[in-house]
Amino acid sequence: MSFADLLWQTVTNPNVVYLLLIAGIWAVALAITTPGTGLAEAAAVVLLSLALLGLSRLPVNFIGLALIFLSLVLYVLELKATSHGAFLIAGILTLAGGSLFLFHTDERAISVSLGLVAATVIGTAGFFAFALRKALEVRRRPPVQNPDAVIGALGEAKTDILKEGTVQVGSELWTAQADELIPAGTKVQIVQRLGLRLKVIRAAQATRTS
């Protein structure tokens, strides 16, 4: 048997296809909840492509397949919304049902190991329960930075400021405006935050006012 034949037999093994499908779903969930790295997205494409390749050669029950992908939607909803575990439980049930009915029952030779299904469902539930706990911890944390904390701080005009200019406050550059022309290089004080724009006055003027 050639390596290509061995690889093809492996990819079309129902247990292997099932694991590729579930791993791909995990990768999709990670890509949705923590976008930007590119690793989860790439893994999802590879794993789901291999899974779909294997599924194309097997007697797939599309209702079971739809239930598995529905479980992904429910898991992601649990991470994004606050349902107190309702979406997580529904995801576990749909994943279990979809796994059991992934292949047509009249094909006795084609089936997924019940032990593998049980381990996968429990592992997936544990994975998303852990992710949910971490997500809740992040939501309960106070804001790392209060954007209004910049009010009252001193900075330096990096450009001339009137209707619009740029100031540096600490290590950050902000768009700023002023009621009078403030030349570049002048020390300024922030008196108001208007969205992503700061209103500033000359620092010397602030000293005289106080």
Secondary structure, 3 states (H helix, E strand, C coil): CCHHHHHHHHHCCHHHHHHHHHHHHHHHHHHHHCCCCCHHHHHHHHHHHHHHHHHCCCCECHHHHHHHHHHHHHHHHHHHCCCCCHHHHHHHHHHHHHHHCCECCCCCCCCCCHHHHHHHHHHHHHHHHHHHHHHHHHHHCCCCCCHHHHCCCEEEECCCECCCEEEEECCEEEEEECCCCECCCCEEEEEEEECCEEEEEEHHHHHHHC
